[in-house]
Amino acid sequence: MTVTSPATSPATCITVGVLALQGAFSEHVQLLRAAAANTSSAPTFRFMEVRTPEQLQQCDGLIIPGGESTTMSLVAARSNILGPLREFVKVKRRPTWGTCAGLILLAESANRTKKGGQDLIGGLDVRVNRNHFGRQTESFQANLHLPFLESTKETSKNDPYRCVFIRAPVVEKILPSNKALGIQEGENERADTVVAPSKTPVDELAKQELEREVEIMATLSTNAEPLQENQKHAHAGAEDIIAVRQGNVFGCSFHPELTDDARIHVWWLGEVVKAVERRQQFELAHRTK
């Protein structure tokens, strides 16, 4: 398949990092390389594993992989990168994508699964319910049509995408929020809930990204065969929200990195390019004033 990236300066090199504290980070790097190889025009990309604040500072975009969210947050805190991650996502509003555990970390609110809960990065005005689909032994796959992939130029865009769910979270609520303060109304009062700290956007462009509404990017019908086979867990409603986006921040419940299908990575790299171009234009306009 061949994908054409949005036009940008041929000299531009965009650095995309994958948080490499725990989880399936190397699998993401491999799919990023495959995605870039199927991009027929500028820019060029550089991919790196991120473990330190100094490495994070080099990145134009970041992926937070699937894994164990509590472990990731503990290692991030001990590595002194948790604060810089919040600045990257919530203050600078740089392009960030979280898969499974990454979605949990990017949520502004999450239910606790262990005593004391865990630290969240935040960035998505949603509340997530972790382990919604059960334990490791109740993992499943579902072939789904993902509407946002239809915007790509790939010949296989209409093929269903194999979504791998492993102890996966879902978005149980899109939160009303005070955009000016970056806080979610009522979440701090909820029992058994952990909430990300509020942060102030660094500039007007970051503020515009924060003020964007949450978009539902993909859902899974509760009548899907894998869920019907799993009688141990109730799934209320007609569908579960399994992918959301708010401006530059994107999260999904499933594990694209555990497939050999690079379509979502291709799409996301295109979104990173657009975000970098917006940042370049914004900074140029403000330098010339």
C-alpha positions in Angstrom: 0.0 0.0 0.0 1.1 3.6 -0.7 0.2 6.5 1.4 0.8 10.2 0.6 1.6 12.4 3.6 0.3 16.0 3.8 2.8 18.3 2.1 5.5 19.9 4.2 9.0 21.1 3.8 11.3 18.4 2.4 13.9 19.3 5.0 11.5 18.6 7.8 12.3 15.6 10.0 9.7 14.7 12.6 10.7 12.8 15.7 8.1 10.4 17.1 8.9 8.7 20.5 7.4 5.6 22.0 7.4 5.6 25.8 9.6 2.6 26.7 9.1 2.1 30.4 7.1 -1.1 30.2 4.8 -2.8 27.8 4.7 -3.3 24.0 6.9 -0.4 23.0 9.2 -2.2 20.5 6.1 -3.5 18.6 5.0 0.1 18.1 8.4 1.1 16.8 8.3 -1.7 14.3 4.9 -0.7 13.0 5.9 3.0 12.9 8.8 2.0 10.6 6.5 0.0 8.4 4.1 3.0 8.2 6.8 5.4 7.3 8.1 3.0 4.6 4.7 3.2 3.0 4.6 7.0 3.0 5.6 8.2 -0.5 6.6 11.8 0.2 8.1 14.2 2.8 8.6 14.5 5.7 11.1 12.1 6.9 10.6 10.5 10.3 12.9 9.5 13.2 11.6 7.0 15.8 13.0 6.6 19.2 12.3 4.8 22.5 11.7 7.3 25.3 12.8 6.7 28.9 14.1 10.1 30.1 12.8 13.7 30.1 15.7 14.6 27.8 14.6 12.1 25.2 10.9 13.2 25.5 12.0 16.8 24.8 13.3 15.8 21.4 9.9 14.4 20.3 7.2 16.0 18.1 4.8 13.2 18.9 4.5 10.3 21.4 2.9 6.9 21.7 2.1 5.4 25.1 1.9 1.6 24.5 -0.2 -1.1 25.9 1.1 -2.8 29.0 0.3 -2.4 32.7 -0.8 1.2 33.4 -0.1 1.1 37.2 3.4 -0.2 36.6 4.0 2.5 33.9 2.9 5.3 36.1 5.1 4.1 39.0 8.2 3.7 36.8 7.4 7.1 35.2 7.3 8.7 38.7 10.5 7.1 39.8 12.2 8.0 36.5 11.2 11.7 37.0 9.4 11.6 33.6 5.8 11.8 34.9 5.8 15.6 35.2 7.4 16.1 31.8 4.8 13.7 30.3 2.0 15.9 31.7 3.7 19.0 30.3 4.1 17.3 26.9 0.5 16.3 26.7 -1.5 18.8 28.7 0.6 22.0 28.7 2.2 21.8 25.2 -0.7 19.6 23.7 1.8 17.7 21.5 0.4 14.8 19.4 0.0 11.8 21.7 -1.6 8.4 21.1 -2.3 5.8 23.9 -3.2 2.2 23.3 -5.0 0.2 26.1 -2.9 1.1 29.1 -1.9 4.2 27.3 -5.6 5.2 27.0 -6.0 4.8 30.8 -3.0 7.0 31.4 -4.3 9.7 29.0 -7.8 9.8 30.6 -8.6 12.6 33.0 -10.5 10.1 35.2 -10.3 6.4 35.9 -11.7 3.9 38.3 -9.3 2.5 40.8 -8.3 -1.2 40.6 -5.7 -1.2 43.3 -5.4 0.4 46.7 -4.6 4.1 46.2 -5.2 4.0 42.5 -2.4 5.4 40.3 -1.1 8.6 38.8 -2.7 9.7 35.5 -1.2 11.9 32.8 -4.5 13.2 31.5 -5.3 14.9 28.2 -8.6 13.3 27.3 -11.8 14.6 28.9 -13.1 11.1 29.5 -13.6 8.6 32.4 -12.3 5.1 31.6 -13.3 1.8 33.2 -10.3 -0.4 33.2 -10.3 -4.2 32.6 -13.8 -3.7 31.3 -13.7 -6.9 29.3 -12.3 -9.1 32.0 -9.1 -10.9 32.8 -6.2 -12.0 30.6 -7.9 -15.3 29.9 -11.0 -13.5 28.5 -9.0 -11.6 25.9 -10.5 -11.6 22.4 -10.3 -10.2 18.9 -12.9 -8.5 16.7 -12.8 -7.4 13.1 -14.1 -3.9 12.9 -14.6 -1.2 10.3 -12.9 2.0 11.7 -14.4 5.0 10.0 -11.4 7.3 10.5 -9.2 5.0 8.4 -11.4 5.9 5.4 -9.6 9.2 5.1 -6.3 7.5 4.2 -5.2 6.7 0.6 -4.7 3.0 1.2 -6.1 0.5 -1.2 -7.0 -1.7 1.8 -8.9 1.0 3.6 -12.3 -0.8 3.5 -10.9 -4.0 4.9 -11.9 -4.6 8.6 -9.3 -4.0 11.2 -8.4 -6.8 13.6 -8.7 -5.3 17.0 -7.0 -7.2 19.8 -8.5 -6.7 23.3 -6.4 -7.8 26.3 -7.8 -6.7 29.8 -9.0 -3.7 27.9 -10.5 -0.5 29.2 -13.4 1.4 27.7 -14.5 5.0 27.8 -17.5 4.9 30.0 -18.2 8.6 29.9 -17.2 11.8 28.0 -16.8 14.4 30.7 -18.1 17.9 30.9 -15.2 20.1 31.8 -14.2 23.6 32.7 -11.8 24.2 29.8 -10.4 27.4 31.3 -9.2 25.5 34.4 -8.6 22.1 32.7 -10.7 20.2 35.3 -13.6 17.8 35.0 -16.7 18.7 36.9 -17.6 16.3 39.7 -14.9 13.7 39.2 -13.0 14.5 42.4 -16.2 13.8 44.4 -16.6 10.3 43.0 -15.7 7.4 45.1 -13.1 4.9 43.9 -11.9 7.3 41.2 -8.5 8.8 40.4 -8.3 12.1 38.6 -5.4 13.7 36.6 -4.1 17.0 37.9 -5.1 20.2 36.1 -2.6 22.0 33.8 -2.6 25.3 32.0 -1.9 25.3 28.2 1.4 27.0 27.3 0.0 29.2 24.5 -3.0 30.0 22.4 -2.5 27.1 20.0 -2.3 24.6 22.9 -5.4 26.3 24.3 -7.3 25.7 21.1 -6.3 22.0 21.2 -7.6 21.8 24.8 -10.9 23.4 23.9 -11.7 20.8 21.2 -14.5 18.4 22.0 -14.0 14.7 22.4 -14.7 12.8 19.3 -15.8 9.1 19.4 -13.6 7.4 16.8 -14.8 3.8 17.2 -17.3 1.7 19.1 -17.8 -2.0 19.7 -21.4 -3.4 19.6 -22.3 -5.2 22.9 -23.9 -7.8 20.6 -20.5 -8.6 19.1 -20.0 -12.4 19.1 -16.9 -12.3 21.4 -18.9 -10.4 24.1 -21.9 -12.7 23.7 -19.6 -15.7 24.3 -18.3 -14.1 27.5 -21.2 -14.5 30.0 -19.2 -13.4 33.0 -19.4 -9.7 32.4 -22.3 -7.4 31.7 -22.0 -4.8 29.0 -24.7 -2.2 29.4 -26.0 -0.3 26.5 -25.8 -0.9 22.7 -22.1 -0.3 22.3 -18.8 0.4 24.1 -16.6 3.3 23.2 -13.2 1.9 22.2 -11.4 4.9 20.6 -11.6 8.7 21.2 -9.8 11.8 20.1 -9.6 15.3 21.5 -7.5 17.5 19.3 -4.0 16.1 19.2 -4.7 13.4 21.8 -5.9 10.0 20.6 -6.6 6.8 22.6 -7.9 3.3 21.8 -8.8 0.4 24.0 -7.2 -2.3 21.7 -3.7 -3.1 20.7 -2.8 -2.1 17.1 0.8 -2.9 18.0 0.0 -6.6 18.4 -1.0 -6.9 14.7 1.0 -6.6 11.5 -1.5 -4.0 10.2 0.1 -0.5 10.0 -3.0 1.4 8.9 -3.7 3.2 12.1 0.0 4.1 12.5 -0.1 5.5 8.9 -3.1 7.5 9.8 -1.6 8.8 13.0 1.6 9.8 11.4 -0.4 11.9 9.0 -2.1 13.6 12.0 1.3 14.3 13.6 2.5 15.9 10.4 -0.6 18.2 10.4 0.0 19.1 14.1 3.7 19.9 13.4 2.7 22.1 10.5 0.1 24.0 12.6 2.8 24.6 15.3 5.3 25.8 12.7 2.8 28.2 11.2 1.7 29.5 14.6 5.3 30.1 15.7 6.1 31.8 12.4 3.1 34.1 12.6 4.1 35.1 16.1 7.7 35.7 15.2 6.7 38.1 12.4 4.3 40.2 14.6 
